[in-house]
Amino acid sequence: MPAGDNEITFGNIMRSKFGNTCLNGKRVFNLKIPGHDKVTISVDQSIILKDGRTVLIEIDSANMAKLVSGQYALLNGMYDNDRSKCLFLVLHYYVAYNPKRTIKNLKAIQHFNENSEWIPFAAYHIIEFEKLIDSVDSLEELVDKIWPNN
């Protein structure tokens, strides 16, 4: 299924369970270093909860763990809000994809600068994530389940 179709499908799944206002749309981030060329990075979807937590969601429709890792590195360079209240969530639609590959690559990115505060991350195959959606009653409960250290 083409990437845009998976983004639409994900949105439909979320809205059918949590209502039309559960998602906050695509987010775009810009490099804000004077003298550098304009660089932007985006995520496909986002969730912003009333408690201040933000989930930045990337829908991976192909076998793109390394590309997503580069996106994560750029996002960390451009994100200027409270990282402790942010989660980078990767949802894989690629058939039989093991999200542990993505986790391994994201951890490797963090290794290059271990003293930095990195945005926490999580990765799921959409089949596993749909089971999580089915197991909860609210969007807050879903985010609690995927939030690191919960």
N, C-alpha and C positions, 0 to 999 in steps of 0.2 A: 504494500500500500504506500502511495507517495507520502512524503513527509507532511505536507499540509493536511492530508486526510487524517493522519494520526493525531495531529494537533486538534482538529475538529472533533474527532472521536473522543479524545481525552476531555475536552471541554464539555461535550454532551454527557459523558459519564459523571463528571463532577457536578454539573448543574442538575442532573436528574436526582442525585442523592442529596445535595446540599443547597440547592436553590440557585436562582439566576445571578445572584451577586457574590457567589463564593470565590470567583476568580477576578483578579485585578488586571489581567492583560499582560501583554508583552512589556518588558522593561528594557530601556536602552541606557548604557553607561558610556561616558566619554572620558578620554584621557585629559587630565587637567594640569599638565605640566607645561609651563610657558616655554616657548621655543621649539616644541615638538610638533610634528605633523598631527593632524586630526586623526584620531583613532577611536572607533566605537566598537562596543560589544553588546550583544543583546541576549536575552533569554526569552523563550517562547511564551512563558506564562508566569504568573505570580499569584501568591496568596498573601494578603496582609491581614493579620488578626488584630483585634481590639487591644490585646495585651502588648502590642508593639512588635511582635515577631513577624518576620517576613520570610517566605519560602520562594526562592527563585527557581523556576522549573525549566529544565531543558528536556525536550522530547527528542530522543535519538532514534531515528527510523532506520539507520543503517548500522554498520559495524564500526563505530566511530570513537572508540575509547580514547585514542590519542588526540583526536581533534577536540573532543570535549575537555580533555586535560589542558590543552592550550587555551581554550575558552575560560576555564577555571583560573588559570594563571593571570590572564588579562583582566578578568573580572575582579580578582583580588587587588590588582593594581589600580583599578578605577572605582571600586566601591568605597564610598566615603561616609557611610553610616555605621552604626554600632554592629560590628561583626558578630558579637555574642548573641544578637537577636536576629541573625540571618542564617538561613540554611540554603545551600545549593543542592537541589534535588534533580538527579538525572533519572529519567524514565526511558527504558529501552523497549522498543517495539520489535527489534530484530529477532527473528525466530530462533529460539533456543540459545539466546545470548545469556552469558553468565555475568551478572553485574559485578562480580568479584574482580573481573579484569579492570573495570572502571575504577573501583576502589583502590586497587593496586597502583594504577597510574596517577590518581589524585594524591595518594600518599607520597609517591615519588616526587611530584611537583613540590610538595611541602618540604621535602628533604633538602631542596636547594637553598632554602632560607628558613631554617628551623627556629630562628629567633623571632620571626614575624608572627603576627596574629592572623591566622588564615580563617576564612569563612568555613564553618563546618559543612560537611557534605554527607549525602546519602545517595545510594543508587539502587534501583529496583528494576526488575523486568515487569512490564505492564500487567502480566498475569498475576504475579505476586502482589502488585500494588492494588489491583482490583479486589483481591481477597481482603486486603487491609481496609479498603473503602467499605466493603460489605460488612466488616466486623465492627464498625463504629456507628455512633448515632449523630455525631456532630463533626464539623470541620475542625474544631479545636481538638477534639479527641483524636482525629486522624493525625494532625500535626504533632500532638503529644507522642503518638506511637512512633513517628519517624524521626523526631527530634533526638539528636545525639545525647547520650547519657540519661535517657529516660527509661 
